[in-house]
């Protein structure tokens, strides 16, 4: 059975290596896609938004019977000048204010229309509607170019309104920004007056360097579309991911070789490998299986998973950047800030208290300063294992669960509610890698997950490669079910052992040692007499006087070196599971985790 599991483990790892090869092939091609398009990052806005010095370049068009009128008024706006439309009671009465808008640069674009509205209803008016269009041609806009509308049922006092214009920005070109106003009346009466001010449509290439925090809603700290900064930041992301891959491949080469060359039946050491890359493989396969299972169950329930990602050859360069940025920046935001910083601060407080209790001295041969600064190691992760103190393990579980909850909640606005639980599991996986192997391991796992289909974004391999990647993804997801079950067992054992360490185990009292005297009767059959003659007595010159056991011989040098401060005098490590705690009975050690007697 163990041999069969090892064969399946090897096949799963081989599939993961193919996934990694596809990921890094996309990373190699990414600069050739991102850098040229980044040179076209642009932004702009419509003209004369404040309307304080006139209405140019705005023009007015009125339709219906009787026709509405539009004028520029130099005072009474929000503030000063504004555009005023008078809508008489009639049939199909609509007033249009419009101007031309030039959009240029690299796609995709994002846009937003902002305006302030003030409405004075006529005596028979029941509803006033303000509509905003972004059309490719002048004249009366079609309904397909509408980007948003707002209804008003009574008097307003310069109410701000915003509409998203992304769908209308298909590409570079000349557009017509139009603001239309119309009224619904019940019969004859006084006209309706609609005033608009601060009308602005802003557009930009949907790519930027953004620094933010998730708590769990995003808090924007910095935004820049500077081309040089964007290119340099992208290069830094590539270096971080590639450097992390090389670092773990070189550092863990012995552990990788040991796992791959272990005996066929040694599935346990393979699953418990200390190699970061092999752990990344197992963890990624595990949470990928869970995500695929969730999606499969949703389809069985006739629920369509929603996604904000719609990749085309035109916007692929943005996703090359965004998903690479997510692999690095999200690990810094969710793992370093939400896990590493609390762990480091807690360790710093404990170490300062230890130094104070010790009278200003360090621990063992370590100086107080180095002992305190040792808490900073938690910032980058990779310092927590099952052999850590129970307080460290409890803090690790706390920050792991908290960061995973925030990570899952952060995916809900863009993806919908269905993504919360899979993202929570992914957050647990990335957090485990952070605690066990450091932030670079979490970055690599995130990158492997996000860049799997990157070659298909730009059409490499055509449909054949897309089908191959789909089948490969399904195969590794099925293989990952075993790893998911394994990590469930591991997590349960961790929690069970941690609870036992806090609640305390029964204390074993060792029996008193028996007196060192010969037994009253020989317990075994008497030995067979030896017929050979006895050895001759030693010559008198070789005779030695009996030694007093309490007297230390001259020139004696002890060979035992006591352990440093903080280490137990007896070191034990289970040869089966690697645990370091055991129970001593009858001259043997019994592992407290797996029960192996050694």
C-alpha positions as CSV (number, residue, x, y, z in Angstrom):
1,X,0.0,0.0,0.0
2,X,2.8,2.4,0.9
3,X,4.5,1.7,-2.4
4,X,1.3,2.4,-4.3
5,X,0.9,5.7,-2.5
6,X,4.5,6.6,-3.3
7,X,3.8,6.0,-7.0
8,X,0.7,8.2,-6.9
9,X,2.7,10.8,-5.0
10,X,5.4,10.8,-7.7
11,X,2.8,11.1,-10.5
12,X,1.1,14.1,-8.7
13,X,4.5,15.8,-8.2
14,X,5.3,15.3,-11.9
15,X,2.0,16.9,-12.9
16,X,2.8,19.8,-10.6
17,X,6.2,20.2,-12.3
18,X,4.4,20.5,-15.6
19,X,2.2,23.2,-14.1
20,X,5.3,25.1,-12.8
21,X,6.9,24.9,-16.3
22,X,3.8,26.4,-17.9
23,X,3.8,29.2,-15.2
24,X,7.4,30.2,-15.7
25,X,7.0,30.0,-19.5
26,X,4.3,32.6,-19.1
27,X,6.6,34.6,-16.9
28,X,9.4,34.5,-19.5
29,X,7.0,35.9,-22.1
30,X,5.4,38.5,-19.8
31,X,7.9,41.3,-20.2
32,X,7.6,41.2,-24.0
33,X,3.8,41.8,-23.5
34,X,3.7,44.1,-20.6
35,X,6.5,46.6,-21.3
36,X,5.5,47.7,-24.8
37,X,1.9,48.2,-23.8
38,X,2.9,50.0,-20.6
39,X,4.4,52.8,-22.7
40,X,0.9,53.7,-23.8
41,X,-0.6,54.2,-20.4
42,X,-2.7,57.4,-20.7
43,X,-5.4,59.3,-19.1
44,X,-7.6,62.3,-19.8
45,X,-10.9,64.1,-19.1
46,X,-13.7,66.1,-20.8
47,X,-13.3,69.8,-21.1
48,X,-14.7,72.7,-19.1
49,X,-16.2,70.8,-16.2
50,X,-16.7,73.8,-13.9
51,X,-18.6,75.9,-16.5
52,X,-17.6,79.1,-14.8
53,X,-16.4,81.0,-17.9
54,X,-18.9,79.8,-20.5
55,X,-20.4,76.7,-22.0
56,X,-17.8,75.9,-24.7
57,X,-17.3,73.2,-25.9
58,X,-20.7,72.1,-24.8
59,X,-23.5,72.2,-27.4
60,X,-27.3,71.9,-26.9
61,X,-29.8,69.9,-28.9
62,X,-33.5,69.9,-28.1
63,X,-36.1,67.4,-29.4
64,X,-39.9,67.1,-28.9
65,X,-42.9,69.4,-29.1
66,X,-42.6,72.1,-27.9
67,X,-38.8,72.1,-28.0
68,X,-36.8,72.5,-24.8
69,X,-34.3,75.3,-24.4
70,X,-30.7,75.2,-23.0
71,X,-28.7,78.1,-21.8
72,X,-25.5,78.8,-19.9
73,X,-26.0,80.8,-16.6
74,X,-23.0,82.5,-15.1
75,X,-24.2,82.4,-11.5
76,X,-26.3,80.2,-9.1
77,X,-24.3,77.1,-9.9
78,X,-22.3,74.8,-7.6
79,X,-20.7,77.3,-7.6
80,X,-21.0,80.1,-10.2
81,X,-21.7,79.0,-13.9
82,X,-23.9,76.0,-14.9
83,X,-26.0,74.6,-17.7
84,X,-29.7,75.1,-17.5
85,X,-32.4,73.2,-19.4
86,X,-36.1,74.2,-19.5
87,X,-38.5,71.4,-20.3
88,X,-42.0,72.5,-21.3
89,X,-44.9,70.1,-20.9
90,X,-45.2,68.3,-24.2
91,X,-44.5,65.1,-26.1
92,X,-41.1,63.4,-26.1
93,X,-39.4,66.5,-24.8
94,X,-35.6,65.8,-24.3
95,X,-32.7,68.2,-23.9
96,X,-29.2,67.1,-24.9
97,X,-25.9,68.7,-23.8
98,X,-22.8,67.1,-25.5
99,X,-19.2,67.6,-26.3
100,X,-16.5,65.6,-28.1
101,X,-14.0,63.5,-26.1
102,X,-10.6,62.1,-27.4
103,X,-9.4,58.8,-25.9
104,X,-5.9,57.5,-26.7
105,X,-3.3,55.1,-25.4
106,X,-3.3,51.4,-24.5
107,X,-6.4,49.4,-23.8
108,X,-8.2,48.5,-21.6
109,X,-9.7,51.8,-20.4
110,X,-11.8,52.7,-17.4
111,X,-14.0,55.8,-17.1
112,X,-16.3,57.6,-14.8
113,X,-18.8,60.4,-15.3
114,X,-19.5,62.8,-12.5
115,X,-22.0,65.7,-12.4
116,X,-24.1,67.7,-9.9
117,X,-27.8,68.0,-10.6
118,X,-30.4,70.6,-9.4
119,X,-34.1,70.0,-10.3
120,X,-37.1,72.3,-10.0
121,X,-40.2,70.4,-10.9
122,X,-43.0,71.9,-12.9
123,X,-46.6,71.9,-11.5
124,X,-47.5,68.7,-13.3
125,X,-44.1,66.9,-13.3
126,X,-44.0,63.6,-11.5
127,X,-40.5,62.4,-12.6
128,X,-37.3,63.9,-13.9
129,X,-34.6,61.7,-15.5
130,X,-31.0,62.5,-16.2
131,X,-29.2,60.2,-18.6
132,X,-25.5,60.0,-19.5
133,X,-24.3,58.6,-22.8
134,X,-20.9,57.9,-24.3
135,X,-21.4,57.3,-28.0
136,X,-19.0,57.1,-31.0
137,X,-20.9,59.6,-33.2
138,X,-22.6,63.0,-32.7
139,X,-26.3,63.5,-32.7
140,X,-29.0,61.8,-30.7
141,X,-27.3,58.9,-28.9
142,X,-28.7,55.4,-29.1
143,X,-29.8,53.4,-26.1
144,X,-26.9,51.0,-26.4
145,X,-24.4,53.8,-25.5
146,X,-26.1,54.7,-22.2
147,X,-23.8,54.4,-19.3
148,X,-26.2,55.4,-16.5
149,X,-29.2,57.4,-15.4
150,X,-30.8,58.8,-12.3
151,X,-34.4,59.6,-11.4
152,X,-35.6,62.6,-9.4
153,X,-39.1,62.9,-8.0
154,X,-38.9,66.2,-6.3
155,X,-36.8,69.3,-5.7
156,X,-33.1,68.7,-5.3
157,X,-30.2,71.0,-4.2
158,X,-27.2,70.1,-6.3
159,X,-27.1,66.4,-5.7
160,X,-23.8,64.7,-6.9
161,X,-24.2,61.7,-9.3
162,X,-21.6,59.3,-10.6
163,X,-21.8,56.7,-13.4
164,X,-19.2,54.1,-14.4
165,X,-18.3,54.3,-18.1
166,X,-16.0,51.2,-18.6
167,X,-18.2,49.2,-21.0
168,X,-18.5,52.2,-23.4
169,X,-14.8,52.6,-23.8
170,X,-14.1,50.0,-26.4
171,X,-10.8,51.4,-27.5
172,X,-9.0,54.6,-28.6
173,X,-10.9,57.1,-30.7
174,X,-13.3,60.0,-30.6
175,X,-16.4,59.8,-28.4
176,X,-19.4,62.0,-27.7
177,X,-20.2,62.7,-24.1
178,X,-23.9,63.5,-23.8
179,X,-26.1,64.5,-20.8
180,X,-29.8,64.2,-21.6
181,X,-32.7,65.4,-19.4
182,X,-36.4,64.6,-19.7
183,X,-39.5,64.9,-17.6
184,X,-42.7,62.9,-17.1
185,X,-45.8,65.1,-16.7
186,X,-49.5,64.4,-16.1
187,X,-50.8,67.4,-18.1
188,X,-50.5,71.1,-18.7
189,X,-48.5,73.1,-16.2
190,X,-45.4,75.1,-15.6
191,X,-42.1,73.9,-17.2
192,X,-39.4,71.9,-15.4
193,X,-36.0,73.4,-14.9
194,X,-32.9,71.1,-14.7
195,X,-29.5,72.5,-13.9
196,X,-26.2,70.6,-14.2
197,X,-22.7,71.6,-13.1
198,X,-19.3,70.1,-12.6
199,X,-19.8,67.7,-15.5
200,X,-16.7,65.7,-16.0
201,X,-15.9,62.4,-17.7
202,X,-12.5,61.0,-16.7
203,X,-10.8,58.1,-18.5
204,X,-7.6,56.2,-18.0
205,X,-5.7,53.1,-19.0
206,X,-6.7,50.5,-16.5
207,X,-3.2,49.8,-15.2
208,X,-1.4,51.4,-12.3
209,X,0.9,50.8,-9.4
210,X,-1.4,50.7,-6.4
211,X,-0.4,50.3,-2.8
212,X,-3.3,49.4,-0.4
213,X,-4.3,47.6,2.8
214,X,-7.1,45.2,3.3
215,X,-8.9,45.5,6.7
216,X,-10.9,43.8,5.0
217,X,-12.1,46.6,2.7
218,X,-9.2,48.1,0.6
219,X,-7.7,51.3,1.9
220,X,-5.8,53.0,-1.0
221,X,-2.4,54.4,0.1
222,X,-0.7,55.2,-3.2
223,X,-1.6,55.2,-6.9
224,X,0.7,56.0,-9.8
225,X,0.6,55.6,-13.6
226,X,4.1,56.9,-14.2
227,X,5.4,54.7,-17.0
228,X,9.0,54.5,-15.6
229,X,7.7,53.5,-12.2
230,X,5.3,51.0,-13.6
231,X,8.0,49.3,-15.7
232,X,10.5,49.2,-12.8
233,X,7.9,47.8,-10.4
234,X,7.0,45.1,-12.9
235,X,10.7,44.2,-13.3
236,X,10.9,44.0,-9.5
237,X,8.0,41.6,-9.4
238,X,9.6,39.3,-12.0
239,X,12.9,39.3,-10.0
240,X,11.1,38.5,-6.7
241,X,9.2,35.5,-8.2
242,X,12.2,34.2,-10.2
243,X,14.6,34.7,-7.3
244,X,12.2,32.9,-4.9
245,X,12.1,29.9,-7.2
246,X,15.9,29.7,-7.5
247,X,16.4,30.3,-3.8
248,X,14.3,27.4,-2.7
249,X,15.5,25.1,-5.5
250,X,19.1,25.7,-4.4
251,X,18.6,25.7,-0.7
252,X,16.4,22.6,-0.6
253,X,18.2,20.5,-3.2
254,X,19.3,18.0,-0.6
255,X,15.8,17.6,0.9
256,X,14.4,17.3,-2.6
257,X,16.9,14.6,-3.5
258,X,16.3,12.8,-0.2
259,X,12.5,12.7,-0.9
260,X,12.8,11.6,-4.5
261,X,15.5,8.9,-3.8
262,X,13.9,7.5,-0.6
263,X,12.8,3.9,-0.6
264,X,9.6,3.1,-2.4
265,X,7.7,2.4,0.8
266,X,8.8,5.6,2.5
267,X,5.6,7.7,1.8
268,X,5.7,9.2,5.3
269,X,9.1,11.0,4.9
270,X,7.9,12.3,1.5
271,X,4.7,13.8,2.8
272,X,6.6,15.3,5.8
273,X,9.4,16.7,3.6
274,X,11.3,19.7,4.7
275,X,11.7,20.9,1.1
276,X,9.8,24.1,0.4
277,X,9.2,23.3,-3.3
278,X,7.7,19.8,-2.5
279,X,5.6,21.3,0.3
280,X,4.4,24.0,-2.1
281,X,3.4,21.2,-4.6
282,X,1.5,19.3,-1.9
283,X,-0.3,22.3,-0.5
284,X,-1.2,23.7,-3.9
285,X,-2.6,20.4,-5.1
286,X,-4.6,20.2,-1.9
287,X,-6.4,23.6,-2.0
288,X,-6.8,23.3,-5.8
289,X,-8.7,20.1,-5.3
290,X,-11.0,21.9,-2.8
291,X,-11.6,24.8,-5.2
292,X,-12.5,22.5,-8.1
293,X,-14.8,20.5,-5.8
294,X,-16.6,23.7,-4.8
295,X,-17.1,24.7,-8.4
296,X,-18.3,21.2,-9.3
297,X,-20.9,21.3,-6.6
298,X,-22.0,24.7,-7.7
299,X,-22.6,23.5,-11.2
300,X,-24.5,20.5,-9.8
301,X,-26.7,23.0,-8.0
302,X,-27.3,25.1,-11.2
303,X,-25.3,28.0,-9.7
304,X,-23.0,29.8,-12.1
305,X,-19.7,31.0,-10.5
306,X,-19.1,34.7,-11.3
307,X,-15.7,36.1,-12.2
308,X,-14.4,39.6,-12.7
309,X,-11.7,38.2,-15.1
310,X,-12.4,38.5,-18.8
311,X,-9.1,38.1,-20.6
312,X,-8.7,39.0,-24.3
313,X,-5.6,39.4,-26.4
314,X,-6.0,43.2,-26.1
315,X,-6.1,43.4,-22.3
316,X,-3.9,40.3,-21.5
317,X,-0.9,42.6,-20.7
318,X,-2.8,44.1,-17.8
319,X,-3.6,40.6,-16.3
320,X,0.1,39.6,-16.8
321,X,0.9,42.5,-14.5
322,X,-2.1,42.3,-12.1
323,X,-1.8,38.6,-11.3
324,X,1.9,38.8,-10.9
325,X,1.4,41.7,-8.6
326,X,-1.2,39.8,-6.7
327,X,1.3,36.9,-6.2
328,X,3.8,39.2,-4.5
329,X,1.8,42.2,-3.0
330,X,-1.0,40.2,-1.6
331,X,1.4,37.9,0.3
332,X,3.1,41.0,1.7
333,X,-0.3,42.5,2.7
334,X,-2.0,39.4,4.0
335,X,0.9,37.3,5.3
336,X,3.6,39.7,6.3
337,X,1.4,42.5,7.7
338,X,-1.4,40.3,9.1
339,X,0.7,37.4,10.3
340,X,4.4,38.3,10.5
341,X,4.0,41.7,12.2
342,X,1.7,40.4,15.0
343,X,4.0,37.5,15.6
344,X,7.1,39.7,15.6
345,X,5.5,42.3,18.0
346,X,4.4,39.5,20.4
347,X,7.8,37.9,20.3
348,X,9.4,41.3,20.9
349,X,7.3,41.9,24.0
350,X,8.1,38.5,25.4
351,X,11.8,38.8,24.8
352,X,12.0,42.2,26.4
353,X,10.3,40.7,29.5
354,X,12.7,37.8,29.5
355,X,15.7,40.2,29.4
356,X,14.2,42.3,32.2
357,X,13.6,39.2,34.4
358,X,17.2,38.0,33.7
359,X,18.6,41.4,35.0
360,X,19.6,42.7,31.5
361,X,21.4,39.6,30.3
362,X,20.7,37.6,27.2
363,X,19.8,34.0,26.8
364,X,22.8,31.7,27.1
365,X,25.7,33.1,25.1
366,X,23.4,35.5,23.2
367,X,23.6,39.2,24.1
368,X,20.4,41.0,25.2
369,X,20.3,43.0,22.0
370,X,20.5,40.0,19.7
371,X,18.0,38.1,21.8
372,X,15.5,41.0,21.4
373,X,16.2,41.5,17.7
374,X,15.6,37.8,17.1
375,X,11.9,38.5,17.2
376,X,12.2,40.2,13.8
377,X,12.7,36.8,12.2
378,X,8.9,36.3,12.3
379,X,8.4,39.1,9.9
380,X,9.4,37.0,6.9
381,X,8.0,33.7,8.2
382,X,9.6,30.3,8.0
383,X,10.3,30.0,11.7
384,X,7.4,27.9,13.1
385,X,7.4,24.1,13.3
386,X,5.7,21.6,15.6
387,X,8.7,21.7,17.9
388,X,8.0,25.4,18.8
389,X,6.7,26.4,22.2
390,X,3.0,26.0,22.8
391,X,2.6,29.8,23.0
392,X,4.2,30.2,19.6
393,X,2.0,27.6,18.1
394,X,-1.1,29.1,19.6
395,X,-0.2,32.6,18.2
396,X,0.5,31.0,14.8
397,X,-2.9,29.4,14.7
398,X,-4.6,32.7,15.7
399,X,-2.9,34.8,13.0
400,X,-3.3,32.1,10.4
401,X,-7.1,31.9,10.9
402,X,-7.5,35.7,11.1
403,X,-5.5,36.4,7.9
404,X,-7.3,33.6,6.0
405,X,-10.7,35.1,7.0
406,X,-9.7,38.5,5.8
407,X,-8.2,37.0,2.6
408,X,-11.5,35.2,1.9
409,X,-13.6,38.3,2.6
410,X,-11.4,40.4,0.4
411,X,-12.4,38.3,-2.7
412,X,-16.1,38.7,-2.2
413,X,-16.6,42.2,-3.8
414,X,-15.1,41.1,-7.2
415,X,-16.0,37.4,-7.3
416,X,-19.2,37.1,-5.3
417,X,-20.0,35.1,-2.2
418,X,-19.0,31.7,-3.6
419,X,-15.4,32.7,-3.7
420,X,-15.1,33.4,0.1
421,X,-14.7,29.8,1.3
422,X,-12.2,28.7,-1.5
423,X,-10.2,31.9,-0.9
424,X,-10.3,31.2,2.9
425,X,-8.8,27.7,2.2
426,X,-6.2,29.2,-0.1
427,X,-5.4,31.7,2.6
428,X,-4.8,28.9,5.1
429,X,-2.5,27.2,2.5
430,X,-0.5,30.3,1.8
431,X,-0.4,31.1,5.5
432,X,0.9,27.6,6.4
433,X,3.6,28.0,3.8
434,X,4.5,31.4,5.3
435,X,4.8,30.0,8.8
436,X,6.7,26.9,7.7
437,X,8.9,28.1,4.9
438,X,8.7,31.9,4.7
439,X,7.0,34.5,2.6
440,X,8.9,33.5,-0.6
441,X,7.2,30.0,-0.5
442,X,3.8,31.7,-0.1
443,X,4.6,33.9,-3.1
444,X,5.6,30.9,-5.2
445,X,2.4,29.1,-4.4
446,X,0.3,32.1,-5.2
447,X,2.1,32.6,-8.5
448,X,1.7,29.0,-9.5
449,X,-2.0,29.3,-8.9
450,X,-2.5,32.5,-10.8
451,X,-0.3,32.1,-13.8
452,X,-1.3,28.5,-14.9
453,X,-3.2,29.7,-18.1
454,X,-0.9,32.6,-18.8
455,X,0.3,31.2,-22.2
456,X,-3.3,31.0,-23.5
457,X,-3.9,34.7,-22.7
458,X,-1.8,35.7,-25.7
459,X,-2.8,32.7,-27.9
460,X,0.3,30.6,-27.5
461,X,-0.4,27.0,-28.5
462,X,-4.0,27.7,-29.7
463,X,-6.9,25.5,-28.7
464,X,-4.6,22.5,-28.3
465,X,-2.7,24.0,-25.4
466,X,-5.9,25.3,-23.8
467,X,-7.4,21.8,-23.9
468,X,-4.2,20.3,-22.5
469,X,-4.1,22.8,-19.6
470,X,-7.7,22.1,-18.8
471,X,-7.1,18.4,-18.7
472,X,-3.9,18.8,-16.7
473,X,-5.7,21.0,-14.2
474,X,-8.5,18.5,-13.7
475,X,-6.0,15.7,-13.3
476,X,-3.9,17.4,-10.6
477,X,-7.1,18.5,-8.9
478,X,-8.2,14.9,-8.6
479,X,-4.7,13.9,-7.3
480,X,-4.9,16.8,-4.8
481,X,-7.9,15.1,-3.0
482,X,-5.4,12.8,-1.3
483,X,-3.2,15.7,-0.2
484,X,-6.3,17.6,1.1
485,X,-7.2,14.6,3.2
486,X,-3.6,14.3,4.5
487,X,-3.5,18.0,5.5
488,X,-6.9,17.7,7.3
489,X,-5.4,14.9,9.3
490,X,-2.2,16.9,10.0
491,X,-4.2,19.9,11.1
492,X,-6.4,17.8,13.4
493,X,-3.3,16.3,15.0
494,X,-1.7,19.7,15.4
495,X,-4.8,21.1,17.2
496,X,-5.2,18.0,19.3
497,X,-1.6,18.0,20.4
498,X,-1.6,21.8,21.1
499,X,-4.7,21.4,23.2
500,X,-3.0,18.5,25.1
501,X,0.1,20.7,25.7
502,X,-2.1,23.4,27.2
503,X,-4.3,21.1,29.2
504,X,-1.4,19.0,30.4
505,X,-0.7,15.3,30.2
506,X,-0.7,12.9,33.2
507,X,2.6,13.1,35.0
508,X,4.5,9.9,35.0
509,X,6.4,9.2,38.3
510,X,9.5,7.0,37.6
511,X,9.9,4.1,40.0
512,X,12.9,4.2,42.4
513,X,16.0,2.5,41.1
514,X,16.6,-1.0,42.5
515,X,19.7,-1.4,44.8
516,X,22.8,-2.4,43.0
517,X,23.2,-5.9,44.6
518,X,23.4,-9.3,43.0
519,X,20.2,-11.3,42.9
520,X,19.6,-13.8,45.6
521,X,19.4,-16.6,43.2
522,X,20.8,-17.0,39.7
523,X,17.7,-16.7,37.5
524,X,19.2,-18.6,34.5
525,X,20.5,-22.2,34.3
526,X,24.0,-22.5,35.6
527,X,26.7,-22.1,32.9
528,X,28.3,-25.2,31.4
529,X,31.7,-25.9,33.0
530,X,34.6,-25.1,30.7
531,X,37.1,-28.0,30.5
532,X,39.9,-25.8,29.2
533,X,42.6,-24.9,31.6
534,X,42.3,-21.5,33.2
535,X,44.4,-18.6,32.0
536,X,47.7,-18.3,33.9
537,X,47.9,-15.7,36.6
538,X,49.2,-12.3,35.6
539,X,52.7,-11.5,36.5
540,X,53.2,-9.5,39.7
541,X,54.5,-6.5,37.8
542,X,51.1,-6.0,36.1
543,X,49.2,-6.1,39.3
544,X,47.3,-2.9,40.0
545,X,45.9,-1.6,43.2
546,X,42.1,-1.3,43.4
547,X,40.9,2.2,42.4
548,X,38.8,4.3,44.7
549,X,35.7,5.3,42.6
550,X,35.5,8.6,44.4
551,X,39.0,9.7,43.4
552,X,39.4,11.5,40.0
553,X,42.5,10.1,38.3
554,X,45.2,12.7,37.4
555,X,44.9,14.2,33.9
556,X,41.3,13.2,33.5
557,X,39.4,15.4,30.9
558,X,35.6,15.0,30.7
559,X,34.3,14.1,27.2
560,X,30.6,15.2,27.9
561,X,29.8,18.8,27.1
562,X,26.6,20.1,28.8
563,X,24.0,21.5,26.4
564,X,23.6,25.3,26.1
565,X,21.0,27.2,28.1
566,X,17.4,26.4,27.1
567,X,18.1,22.9,25.8
568,X,17.1,19.8,27.7
569,X,20.0,17.5,28.9
570,X,18.5,14.6,27.0
571,X,17.6,15.0,23.3
572,X,15.1,12.7,21.7
573,X,13.7,12.7,18.1
574,X,11.4,10.0,17.0
575,X,12.9,8.1,14.0
576,X,9.4,7.6,12.6
577,X,7.6,10.9,12.8
578,X,10.4,13.3,13.9
579,X,8.6,14.4,17.2
580,X,10.8,15.5,20.1
581,X,8.7,14.5,23.1
582,X,8.6,11.0,24.6
583,X,7.8,9.0,27.7
584,X,10.6,7.0,29.3
585,X,9.5,3.6,30.5
586,X,11.4,0.4,31.2
587,X,14.6,1.8,29.6
588,X,12.8,2.7,26.3
589,X,11.4,6.0,24.9
590,X,7.8,6.0,23.6
591,X,7.0,8.8,21.2
592,X,4.1,10.9,22.4
593,X,2.8,11.6,18.9
594,X,2.9,8.3,17.0
595,X,3.5,5.8,19.9
596,X,6.7,4.4,18.3
597,X,9.0,2.7,20.9
598,X,12.7,3.4,20.4
